[in-house]
Amino acid sequence: MVLCIVDPLITIFCGLSMFTVLGHMAHVTGSNMDDFQSSGLNLAFSVLPEAVTYLPLSQLWSVLVFLMMMTLGLDTTVPSLEITQETLADQFPSLAKRRWLLLLIVFLPCFLLALPYTTQAGIYVLTLVDWYASVPPVMLFGVVECLVLAWVFGVWRLDKCTVEMYGQTIPRWLTFLMKYITPGLLMVIFVYAFYEYRPPKYGTYFYPEWATAIGWLISAFMIVPTPCWMVYCVWKSRGDTFKQKLVNAFIPQDISSDVSLEDRGEEQEALNVVM
């Protein structure tokens, strides 16, 4: 909860000040703003830390910048690890009773996969992975998540679940953002990223074609399993026609004792209307 409040404030504050900081740095050094055009790792760990040293109270700015980076890293890593842990615990209930084993299964592969980044070639590996793991997979999954949550599951169902759990409804402005604004902006970023695509490079080093092929494979390995699993779930679901299989694929097959058949019938009718 603290990260959800503090991190956006720090990010917005530092983001709005970034252009001012770089402009001040260019003025002090007598350089052109074009000399500081950078992004990604160079911007985060080279240009921006150097730029804040030219400001008054540079120590305060340095603390804010690195606090922003730290909180961004935490609130990006923690949810993904928590989702992985809970998914394994749901699929294998015995692991939930052995928390240490569950954490070992999740964190040990992450530790081993992170070791190449600590080598002398680590910055090149990190740049390649970051180049192809951010777009298109993240943008595409973000759009799909918004569409599934807001349109397939439905904001009214989400609102109902929120009332049952917390006794409060979801603000209307938030549901509007979830249905229209967020997926629309993500699609704009997704399309613009392909329009502005260029082969990966780090500094003056341009990656060879085989490295670019590996990068596209990284993107494919992140995207392909999801639609393949969707097709498999529809194929295995009950029904004689494709429409019946598709509708049944959206309904959980494990009916718990606290869910009445009437509510299950309402879900079926609502899905039939959507389809």
C-alpha positions in Angstrom: 0.0 0.0 0.0 2.8 2.4 0.9 4.5 1.7 -2.5 1.3 2.3 -4.4 1.0 5.8 -2.8 4.6 6.9 -2.6 6.0 5.5 -5.9 3.6 7.3 -8.3 4.1 10.6 -6.5 7.9 10.3 -6.7 7.8 9.1 -10.3 5.5 12.0 -11.4 7.6 14.5 -9.5 10.9 13.3 -11.0 9.4 12.8 -14.4 8.0 16.3 -14.6 11.4 17.7 -13.5 13.5 15.6 -15.9 13.4 18.0 -18.9 14.1 20.9 -16.6 17.1 19.1 -15.1 18.5 18.2 -18.5 17.9 21.7 -19.8 19.8 23.2 -16.9 22.6 20.7 -17.4 22.9 21.6 -21.1 22.9 25.3 -20.1 25.7 24.9 -17.5 27.9 22.7 -19.8 27.2 24.8 -22.9 25.9 21.8 -24.7 22.8 21.2 -26.9 19.8 19.3 -25.7 20.3 16.8 -28.5 23.5 15.7 -26.9 21.5 14.2 -24.0 19.0 12.3 -26.1 19.0 8.9 -24.5 16.6 6.3 -23.0 16.5 3.1 -21.0 19.5 2.1 -19.0 21.6 5.1 -20.2 19.0 7.5 -19.1 18.3 5.9 -15.8 21.9 5.2 -14.6 24.1 7.6 -16.5 22.4 10.8 -17.8 19.9 11.4 -15.1 22.2 10.8 -12.1 24.8 13.2 -13.7 22.1 15.8 -14.5 20.9 16.1 -10.9 24.4 17.0 -9.7 24.1 20.3 -11.5 21.0 21.3 -9.5 20.9 23.1 -6.1 20.5 20.6 -3.3 21.9 17.9 -5.5 22.0 15.4 -2.6 18.2 15.7 -2.2 17.6 15.2 -5.9 19.9 12.2 -5.9 18.0 10.6 -3.1 14.7 11.2 -4.9 16.0 9.8 -8.2 17.3 6.6 -6.7 14.3 6.2 -4.4 12.2 6.4 -7.5 14.3 3.7 -9.2 14.1 1.5 -6.1 10.4 1.8 -5.6 9.8 1.2 -9.3 11.9 -2.0 -9.1 10.1 -3.2 -6.0 6.5 -2.6 -7.2 7.4 -4.2 -10.5 9.0 -7.3 -9.1 6.9 -8.1 -6.0 3.5 -8.5 -7.8 4.9 -10.8 -10.5 6.6 -13.0 -7.9 3.5 -13.0 -5.7 1.3 -14.0 -8.7 3.7 -16.9 -9.5 3.7 -18.1 -5.9 -0.1 -18.0 -5.6 -0.5 -19.7 -9.0 1.7 -22.6 -7.9 0.0 -22.8 -4.5 -3.4 -23.0 -6.2 -2.3 -25.7 -8.6 -0.3 -27.7 -6.0 -2.0 -27.2 -2.5 0.7 -29.2 -0.8 3.3 -26.5 -1.7 1.2 -24.0 0.2 1.9 -25.9 3.4 5.7 -25.8 2.7 6.2 -22.1 2.2 10.0 -22.4 2.2 9.8 -24.9 -0.7 7.4 -22.7 -2.6 9.7 -19.7 -2.3 12.7 -21.8 -3.3 11.0 -23.0 -6.5 10.1 -19.4 -7.4 13.3 -17.6 -6.4 16.0 -20.1 -7.4 15.3 -20.0 -11.1 15.1 -16.2 -10.9 18.5 -16.2 -9.2 20.1 -18.5 -11.8 18.6 -16.5 -14.7 19.9 -13.2 -13.2 23.5 -14.5 -13.0 24.4 -13.7 -16.7 23.6 -10.0 -16.0 26.5 -9.9 -13.5 29.1 -10.9 -16.1 31.1 -8.5 -18.2 28.7 -9.0 -21.0 25.7 -8.5 -18.6 24.9 -5.0 -19.8 24.6 -6.3 -23.4 22.4 -9.2 -22.4 20.2 -6.9 -20.2 19.9 -4.4 -23.1 18.8 -7.1 -25.5 16.3 -8.6 -23.1 14.9 -5.2 -22.2 14.7 -4.2 -25.8 12.3 -7.1 -26.7 10.7 -8.0 -23.4 9.1 -4.6 -22.8 7.4 -4.2 -26.2 5.4 -5.9 -27.6 4.7 -8.5 -24.8 4.0 -6.0 -21.9 1.9 -3.7 -24.0 0.0 -6.5 -25.6 -0.7 -8.3 -22.3 -1.8 -5.0 -20.7 -4.3 -4.4 -23.5 -5.6 -8.0 -23.2 -5.9 -7.7 -19.4 -7.9 -4.5 -19.6 -10.2 -6.0 -22.2 -10.8 -9.2 -20.4 -11.4 -7.6 -17.0 -13.5 -4.7 -18.3 -15.4 -6.4 -21.1 -15.3 -10.2 -20.8 -15.5 -10.5 -17.0 -17.4 -7.2 -16.9 -17.0 -4.1 -14.7 -20.4 -4.8 -13.1 -19.1 -8.3 -11.9 -15.9 -6.7 -10.7 -18.0 -4.1 -8.8 -20.1 -6.8 -7.3 -17.0 -8.6 -6.1 -15.5 -5.4 -4.6 -18.7 -4.8 -2.7 -18.7 -8.3 -1.3 -15.1 -8.1 -0.2 -14.7 -4.4 0.9 -18.3 -3.1 1.1 -17.5 -0.3 -1.5 -18.1 0.1 -5.1 -15.5 1.0 -7.7 -15.4 4.7 -8.7 -17.0 5.3 -12.1 -14.0 7.2 -13.3 -11.8 4.2 -12.6 -14.1 1.9 -14.6 -14.1 4.4 -17.5 -10.3 4.4 -17.5 -10.2 0.6 -17.4 -12.6 0.2 -20.3 -11.5 2.9 -22.7 -8.5 5.1 -21.7 -6.0 2.6 -20.5 -6.3 0.0 -23.3 -6.5 2.9 -25.8 -3.2 4.4 -24.6 -1.5 1.0 -24.5 -2.5 0.3 -28.1 -1.2 3.7 -29.2 2.2 2.9 -27.5 2.1 -0.6 -29.0 1.6 0.7 -32.5 4.0 3.6 -32.1 6.7 1.2 -30.8 6.5 -0.8 -34.1 6.4 2.4 -36.1 9.6 3.6 -34.5 11.3 0.2 -34.3 15.0 0.1 -34.8 17.5 -2.8 -34.3 19.0 -2.9 -30.7 22.2 -1.1 -29.8 24.1 -0.2 -26.7 26.1 3.0 -27.1 28.0 2.7 -30.4 27.7 -1.1 -30.5 25.0 -2.5 -32.9 23.8 -6.0 -32.2 24.4 -8.6 -35.0 21.4 -10.2 -36.8 21.6 -13.4 -34.8 21.2 -11.4 -31.6 18.2 -9.6 -33.1 16.7 -13.0 -33.9 17.2 -14.1 -30.3 15.4 -10.9 -29.2 12.4 -11.7 -31.3 12.4 -15.2 -30.0 12.3 -13.8 -26.4 9.2 -11.8 -27.4 7.6 -14.9 -29.0 8.3 -17.1 -26.0 6.5 -14.6 -23.8 3.4 -14.2 -26.1 2.8 -17.5 -27.8 2.0 -19.7 -24.7 -1.0 -17.6 -23.8 -3.0 -17.9 -27.1 -2.0 -21.5 -27.3 -3.4 -22.2 -23.9 -6.5 -20.3 -24.7 -7.0 -22.5 -27.8 -6.4 -25.6 -25.8 -9.0 -24.6 -23.1 -11.6 -23.9 -25.8 -10.9 -27.2 -27.5 -11.2 -29.2 -24.2 -14.3 -27.4 -23.0 -17.8 -29.0 -23.2 -20.0 -28.3 -26.2 -20.9 -29.5 -29.7 -20.4 -26.2 -31.5 -17.6 -23.7 -31.4 -19.9 -21.1 -29.8 -20.8 -23.6 -27.0 -17.2 -24.5 -26.4 -16.2 -20.8 -26.3 -19.0 -19.9 -23.8 -18.2 -22.8 -21.6 -14.5 -22.0 -21.6 -15.2 -18.7 -19.9 -17.1 -20.5 -17.0 -15.1 -22.1 -14.2 -15.7 -25.9 -14.3 -15.2 -26.4 -10.5 -18.5 -25.4 -9.0 -18.0 -24.7 -5.3 -20.7 -25.4 -2.7 -21.3 -21.7 -2.0 -22.3 -20.9 -5.6 -25.9 -21.6 -6.4 -27.1 -23.0 -9.7 -29.2 -19.9 -10.2 -26.1 -17.7 -10.1 -24.4 -20.1 -12.4 -27.3 -19.9 -14.8 -27.2 -16.1 -14.8 -23.5 -16.2 -15.7 -24.3 -18.5 -18.6 -27.1 -16.2 -19.9 -24.8 -13.2 -19.6 -22.1 -14.9 -21.6 -24.5 -15.9 -24.2 -25.6 -12.3 -24.7 -21.9 -11.2 -25.0 -21.1 -13.9 -27.5 
